[in-house]
């Protein structure tokens, strides 16, 4: 019998649940800790590994790829946004939820 907090989540479905809760929900890490019954260090490590595995699994899957619209399409979308919200000029879309770095490949 081991003592202390668990060093990892026991089942793969728990890891998948953690990733989905992280991306879809707006809970703080402390809430995730209570929900999954693991300390912050375990959840951080598990989430980092799960994100790496998910990125590798989806790397060749085109529907999972995020791509920017062409400049012409950006202009069309910006006109639609400005027609609805006149104070938002030169805006073609919105991203909400998480703070991710944007990189160009």
Steps between C-alpha positions, in 0.01 A plus 500: 500500500637840403458817696443856391342643192494313170791566264282459191142453389421129491291475183525641149141621510592717799778663296261560210249648744767732638597625153137557404422679827806720454419603142122526525447614857606807688592338831804596701774243557389453861157390375663253262703367793187439704314348206778258405635439851859586419746770607583797273840362398344173385230676301746740337732216400212284377349785301833581334551137399140464382527815288819368340333165426192672360712727278688198367178305438337790313809618310397338171124550541398795282162576667682558831721768343438868565559719197454868429260613228652643184551879494197538271283294736632698798383821330155349435467387861622837629222674305241268654634564851509876445143498364382344823738681738619830344767560766680178404690592188744266323389207718425173323458260793523432869673241714375444851589271784868439539817699450703322235804615312435550131776376274545503127633188335 
